[in-house]
Amino acid sequence: MSRFAEVIVLARDAEDVMEPLTRPDADREWHQCFTRVDDSVFSGAGTGSAECYLWVIQFTRHNWRGLLARLEALPWPDPDSVQVLVHDEEDDCFGLWMMYDGRLTEVPLPRTVRHLSPEVSVTGRLSRTDRG
């Protein structure tokens, strides 16, 4: 069973939508909180603009089953900009989910295949097919 997973959420104008997920919430299925990554990481000055378009989280247990559904249900101001990258411990690379017709849908990546196995991972295992 996977021990950790990293998730990156990219979305324009989503500060208000994502803010509740940056605080602890006893009603959530997971206890970890997203961390804002604003443009100060690029400037090196330690200060950035108020705009944030990227959030990261690492799950240390197999407890994030409701995450994709929760993200899908958020009232995104610009749903076409939403991208969710998921890298589970067993994955060869990050998987990409985007909003299509109001649903978070995995975008097929060239030379990869997803093996669904709920006992191993929340999203299954993403493998590269071009590895030696």
C-alpha positions in Angstrom: 0.0 0.0 0.0 1.3 3.4 -0.9 2.7 5.5 2.0 2.7 8.9 0.4 1.3 11.0 -2.5 2.0 14.5 -3.7 -0.7 16.6 -5.3 -0.3 19.9 -7.0 -3.3 22.1 -7.9 -2.9 24.9 -10.5 -5.8 27.2 -11.1 -6.3 30.9 -12.0 -8.1 33.3 -9.6 -8.8 30.4 -7.2 -7.4 32.0 -3.9 -10.9 32.1 -2.3 -11.8 28.6 -3.5 -8.6 27.0 -2.2 -8.3 29.0 1.0 -10.5 26.6 3.1 -8.2 23.7 2.1 -5.2 25.5 3.5 -6.7 25.2 7.0 -7.4 22.2 9.2 -10.9 20.9 9.0 -12.2 18.0 11.1 -15.0 17.3 8.5 -12.5 16.4 5.8 -11.4 12.8 5.2 -7.8 13.9 5.4 -6.0 16.0 7.9 -3.2 17.5 5.8 -3.6 21.1 4.4 -2.6 22.6 1.1 0.2 25.1 1.0 0.1 28.2 -1.2 3.0 28.6 -3.5 2.9 32.2 -4.7 5.2 34.0 -7.1 7.7 34.9 -4.3 9.4 31.6 -4.8 10.5 32.8 -8.2 11.6 36.2 -7.1 13.7 35.0 -4.2 12.8 38.1 -2.4 10.4 36.4 0.0 7.5 38.7 -1.0 5.1 38.1 -3.9 1.9 39.3 -5.2 -1.5 38.5 -3.6 -2.3 36.3 -6.6 -1.7 32.6 -6.1 -2.2 30.0 -8.7 -0.5 26.9 -7.2 -1.1 24.8 -4.1 0.8 21.7 -3.0 0.1 19.0 -0.5 1.7 15.7 0.5 -0.3 12.9 2.0 1.6 10.6 4.3 -1.1 8.0 4.5 -3.6 6.3 2.2 -6.3 8.8 3.4 -7.0 11.0 0.5 -9.8 9.1 -1.3 -12.2 12.0 -1.4 -9.8 14.6 -2.7 -10.5 14.5 -6.4 -14.2 14.6 -5.9 -13.8 17.5 -3.4 -11.7 19.5 -5.9 -14.2 18.7 -8.7 -17.1 20.1 -6.7 -15.4 23.4 -5.9 -16.9 26.6 -7.5 -13.8 27.3 -9.7 -13.9 30.9 -11.1 -12.0 29.6 -14.2 -12.6 25.9 -14.5 -10.7 25.7 -17.8 -7.5 26.6 -15.9 -7.8 23.9 -13.3 -5.0 21.3 -13.5 -4.4 18.7 -10.8 -1.1 16.7 -10.8 -1.0 13.6 -8.7 2.1 11.5 -8.0 1.5 8.5 -5.8 4.5 6.7 -4.4 4.0 3.8 -6.8 3.7 6.0 -9.9 6.5 6.5 -12.5 5.4 10.1 -13.1 2.7 12.6 -12.2 -0.7 12.0 -13.6 -2.7 15.0 -14.9 -6.4 15.7 -14.3 -8.3 18.6 -15.9 -11.9 19.9 -15.8 -13.9 18.8 -18.8 -17.7 19.3 -18.7 -17.6 20.0 -15.0 -15.7 16.8 -14.2 -12.1 16.3 -13.2 -10.9 13.9 -15.8 -7.5 12.2 -16.2 -5.8 13.4 -19.3 -4.0 10.4 -21.0 -0.3 11.0 -21.2 1.7 9.6 -24.1 3.6 6.4 -23.2 1.8 5.8 -19.9 -0.8 3.4 -18.7 -2.8 3.5 -15.5 -3.3 0.2 -13.6 -6.3 0.5 -11.3 -5.7 -1.2 -8.0 -7.5 0.4 -5.1 -5.6 -1.8 -2.6 -2.3 -0.2 -3.8 -3.3 3.4 -4.5 -6.2 5.8 -4.5 -5.8 6.4 -8.2 -4.0 3.2 -9.2 -0.5 3.1 -10.5 0.7 5.2 -13.4 3.5 3.4 -15.3 5.6 4.5 -18.2 5.5 2.1 -21.2 8.7 3.3 -22.7 11.0 2.2 -19.9 13.6 -0.4 -20.6 
